């Protein structure tokens, strides 16, 4: 039964990681309706996100390899330091620092307090409305080549908000990008690239920790199955989203977040679900 649950949760992770609707919130909510009726846990969530970030590596492989190669060459003077790919490499490094530091310092809060379903419901609605406002009134004139160091670091702090289930990593960073005047594809692409080191770092850390201190209802084999499923589904979702946002707005996701948050509040208020 746990294997079937893991497959379901892997599907949920793959479907929701890149959409601005929060994969961690969906795993938290869906887990309550499975036969085990429990929170999959922060460890399970972090490890399965490795699968979806592998999908990012595959989809943006050419871009990522080029950035790493030219950044490394710039260190030994073979590529100019003002090269766009070199600058992007530094932007990703600097933008990763906030979530790395905050994620390490507030591990206990992330594993416990932040997983309160009342908090999840509130941030689903609030950050959904913020996404809608940024998408509606953002100038959408800047491209990825226009990204500055202050904006890149600001993206990093926006990404750190995703430590709270319900915020959404892609949602928070894309919202900031839109508010700063970047186009939808530019905001989304940098959000995806910025997430790679953070998610791999978190996932690998949790994986190593799980060997000594297993956490959550699923063992490593079941978590591995979910991770593979998340990779396969996530790859398709990236391709869909990058084409979708070239022509259409984020409004459907905004509406979905608000409705889901409101429904979650009703379920909590009527004791169908418990906060923890």
C-alpha positions as CSV (number, residue, x, y, z in Angstrom):
1,X,0.0,0.0,0.0
2,X,2.8,2.4,0.8
3,X,4.3,1.9,-2.7
4,X,1.0,2.9,-4.3
5,X,0.8,5.9,-2.0
6,X,4.4,6.8,-3.0
7,X,3.5,6.6,-6.7
8,X,0.5,8.9,-6.1
9,X,2.6,11.4,-4.2
10,X,5.3,11.2,-6.9
11,X,2.7,12.1,-9.4
12,X,1.6,15.0,-7.3
13,X,5.1,16.2,-6.8
14,X,5.8,16.1,-10.6
15,X,2.6,17.8,-11.5
16,X,2.9,20.7,-9.0
17,X,6.6,21.4,-8.5
18,X,6.9,23.8,-11.5
19,X,3.4,25.2,-11.5
20,X,3.0,28.2,-9.1
21,X,0.7,26.3,-6.7
22,X,3.2,24.7,-4.2
23,X,4.2,21.1,-4.5
24,X,5.0,20.9,-0.7
25,X,1.4,22.1,0.1
26,X,-0.1,19.5,-2.2
27,X,2.0,16.7,-0.7
28,X,1.0,17.8,2.7
29,X,-2.7,17.9,1.8
30,X,-2.9,14.8,-0.3
31,X,-1.1,12.8,2.3
32,X,-4.0,13.3,4.7
33,X,-6.4,11.6,2.3
34,X,-4.3,8.6,1.5
35,X,-4.9,5.3,3.5
36,X,-2.0,6.2,5.8
37,X,-3.7,9.6,6.5
38,X,-0.4,11.3,7.5
39,X,2.0,14.1,6.6
40,X,4.6,12.6,4.2
41,X,7.1,14.8,6.0
42,X,9.8,17.3,5.0
43,X,12.4,14.6,4.3
44,X,10.1,12.8,1.8
45,X,9.3,16.2,0.2
46,X,12.9,17.3,-0.1
47,X,14.1,13.9,-1.6
48,X,11.3,13.7,-4.2
49,X,12.2,17.2,-5.3
50,X,15.5,15.8,-6.5
51,X,13.5,14.0,-9.2
52,X,11.8,17.2,-10.4
53,X,15.1,19.1,-10.4
54,X,16.7,16.3,-12.5
55,X,13.9,17.2,-15.0
56,X,15.2,20.8,-14.9
57,X,18.7,19.5,-15.7
58,X,17.4,17.6,-18.7
59,X,15.2,20.4,-20.1
60,X,17.8,23.1,-19.6
61,X,20.8,20.9,-20.2
62,X,22.4,23.0,-22.9
63,X,21.9,26.2,-20.9
64,X,23.2,24.8,-17.6
65,X,26.3,23.2,-19.2
66,X,27.1,26.5,-21.0
67,X,26.8,28.5,-17.8
68,X,28.9,26.2,-15.7
69,X,31.6,25.9,-18.5
70,X,31.9,29.6,-19.1
71,X,31.8,30.4,-15.4
72,X,34.6,28.0,-14.7
73,X,36.6,29.3,-17.6
74,X,36.2,32.9,-16.3
75,X,37.9,31.8,-13.1
76,X,41.1,31.2,-15.0
77,X,40.8,34.1,-17.3
78,X,39.8,32.3,-20.4
79,X,36.4,34.0,-20.6
80,X,35.7,37.7,-19.8
81,X,34.1,38.3,-16.4
82,X,31.3,40.4,-17.9
83,X,30.2,37.5,-20.1
84,X,26.4,37.0,-19.7
85,X,26.8,33.3,-18.8
86,X,29.5,34.0,-16.3
87,X,27.2,36.7,-14.7
88,X,24.4,34.2,-14.6
89,X,26.6,31.7,-12.8
90,X,27.4,34.2,-10.1
91,X,23.7,35.3,-9.9
92,X,22.6,31.7,-9.2
93,X,25.3,31.2,-6.6
94,X,24.4,34.5,-4.8
95,X,20.7,33.8,-5.1
96,X,21.1,30.4,-3.5
97,X,22.7,31.7,-0.3
98,X,19.5,33.0,1.4
99,X,17.6,29.7,1.2
100,X,20.7,27.7,2.1
101,X,21.3,29.7,5.3
102,X,17.7,30.1,6.4
103,X,16.9,26.4,5.6
104,X,19.8,25.3,7.8
105,X,19.1,27.6,10.7
106,X,15.4,27.0,10.9
107,X,15.2,23.2,10.3
108,X,13.0,22.5,13.3
109,X,10.5,25.2,12.4
110,X,10.4,24.0,8.8
111,X,9.8,20.4,9.8
112,X,7.1,21.3,12.4
113,X,5.6,24.8,12.7
114,X,5.5,25.5,9.0
115,X,3.6,22.4,8.2
116,X,0.5,23.6,10.1
117,X,-2.4,23.3,7.6
118,X,-3.9,26.7,8.7
119,X,-0.6,28.4,7.7
120,X,-0.6,26.4,4.4
121,X,-4.2,27.6,3.6
122,X,-3.4,31.3,4.4
123,X,-0.2,31.4,2.3
124,X,-1.9,29.6,-0.6
125,X,-4.4,32.5,-0.8
126,X,-2.1,35.4,0.0
127,X,0.7,34.4,-2.4
128,X,-1.9,33.5,-5.0
129,X,-3.2,37.0,-4.8
130,X,0.3,38.5,-5.0
131,X,1.0,36.4,-8.1
132,X,-2.2,37.7,-9.7
133,X,-1.3,41.3,-8.9
134,X,2.3,41.0,-10.2
135,X,1.1,39.2,-13.4
136,X,-1.6,41.9,-14.0
137,X,0.4,45.0,-13.3
138,X,4.0,44.0,-14.0
139,X,5.6,45.8,-17.0
140,X,6.9,42.5,-18.5
141,X,9.7,44.4,-20.5
142,X,12.9,42.9,-19.1
143,X,14.5,39.8,-20.4
144,X,16.9,37.4,-18.7
145,X,19.9,39.3,-20.1
146,X,18.7,42.4,-18.1
147,X,18.9,40.6,-14.7
148,X,21.0,42.6,-12.2
149,X,22.8,41.4,-9.1
150,X,20.4,43.2,-6.7
151,X,17.5,41.6,-8.6
152,X,19.2,38.2,-8.5
153,X,19.7,38.4,-4.7
154,X,16.1,39.5,-4.2
155,X,15.0,36.4,-6.2
156,X,17.0,34.4,-3.7
157,X,15.1,35.8,-0.7
158,X,11.8,35.2,-2.6
159,X,12.9,31.6,-3.1
160,X,13.6,31.2,0.6
161,X,9.9,31.9,1.3
162,X,9.2,28.6,-0.3
163,X,10.5,27.0,2.9
164,X,6.8,27.5,4.0
165,X,4.5,24.9,2.3
166,X,1.9,26.8,0.3
167,X,4.2,29.6,-0.9
168,X,5.6,27.7,-3.9
169,X,9.2,28.1,-5.0
170,X,8.4,28.8,-8.6
171,X,5.4,31.0,-7.5
172,X,7.4,33.2,-5.2
173,X,10.3,33.7,-7.5
174,X,8.1,34.2,-10.6
175,X,5.9,36.7,-8.7
176,X,9.0,38.8,-7.8
177,X,10.3,38.6,-11.3
178,X,7.0,39.8,-12.7
179,X,6.8,42.6,-10.1
180,X,10.3,43.7,-11.2
181,X,9.2,43.9,-14.8
182,X,10.5,40.7,-16.3
183,X,8.6,38.8,-18.9
184,X,6.8,35.6,-17.9
185,X,9.3,33.3,-19.6
186,X,12.3,35.1,-18.3
187,X,11.0,35.1,-14.7
188,X,10.1,31.4,-14.9
189,X,13.4,30.4,-16.5
190,X,15.6,32.1,-13.8
191,X,13.3,30.7,-11.1
192,X,14.0,27.1,-12.5
193,X,17.7,27.6,-12.8
194,X,18.0,29.2,-9.3
195,X,16.2,26.3,-7.8
196,X,18.7,23.6,-9.0
197,X,21.5,24.0,-6.4
198,X,19.1,24.7,-3.6
199,X,16.9,21.7,-4.2
200,X,19.7,19.3,-4.9
201,X,21.5,20.6,-1.7
202,X,18.4,20.1,0.4
203,X,17.5,16.8,-1.1
204,X,21.0,15.3,-0.8
205,X,21.2,16.6,2.8
206,X,17.9,15.0,3.7
207,X,18.9,11.8,1.9
208,X,22.1,11.5,3.9
209,X,20.3,12.3,7.2
210,X,17.7,9.7,6.5
211,X,20.2,6.8,6.6
212,X,20.8,7.5,10.3
213,X,17.4,9.0,11.2
214,X,14.6,7.8,9.0
215,X,11.7,10.2,9.0
216,X,8.1,10.0,7.7
217,X,6.0,7.1,6.9
218,X,7.9,6.0,3.7
219,X,11.1,4.1,3.6
220,X,13.9,5.0,1.1
221,X,12.8,2.5,-1.5
222,X,9.3,3.9,-1.6
223,X,10.7,7.5,-1.6
224,X,12.9,6.4,-4.5
225,X,9.9,5.2,-6.5
226,X,8.2,8.6,-5.9
227,X,11.3,10.4,-7.0
228,X,11.5,8.6,-10.3
229,X,7.8,9.2,-11.0
230,X,8.2,12.9,-10.1
231,X,11.1,13.2,-12.6
232,X,9.1,11.7,-15.5
233,X,6.0,13.8,-14.8
234,X,7.9,16.9,-14.0
235,X,9.7,16.9,-17.4
236,X,6.4,17.0,-19.2
237,X,5.1,19.8,-16.9
238,X,8.2,22.0,-17.6
239,X,7.7,21.7,-21.3
240,X,4.0,22.5,-21.0
241,X,4.5,25.5,-18.7
242,X,7.3,27.2,-20.8
243,X,5.0,27.1,-23.8
244,X,1.9,28.1,-21.9
245,X,3.3,31.3,-20.4
246,X,4.4,32.6,-23.8
247,X,0.8,33.2,-24.7
248,X,-1.3,33.1,-21.5
249,X,-1.4,34.6,-18.0
250,X,-1.1,33.0,-14.6
251,X,-4.8,33.8,-13.7
252,X,-5.9,30.1,-13.7
253,X,-3.3,29.3,-11.1
254,X,-4.2,32.3,-9.0
255,X,-7.9,31.2,-9.0
256,X,-6.9,27.6,-8.2
257,X,-4.7,28.7,-5.2
258,X,-7.5,30.9,-3.7
259,X,-10.1,28.2,-4.1
260,X,-7.8,25.5,-2.7
261,X,-6.8,27.7,0.3
262,X,-10.5,28.5,1.0
263,X,-11.5,24.8,0.8
264,X,-8.7,23.8,3.1
265,X,-9.9,26.4,5.7
266,X,-13.4,24.9,5.5
267,X,-12.1,21.4,6.0
268,X,-10.0,22.6,9.0
269,X,-12.9,24.6,10.5
270,X,-15.2,21.6,10.3
271,X,-12.6,19.2,11.8
272,X,-12.4,17.1,8.6
273,X,-8.7,17.8,8.7
274,X,-6.4,18.6,11.7
275,X,-3.7,21.3,11.5
276,X,-0.9,18.8,12.3
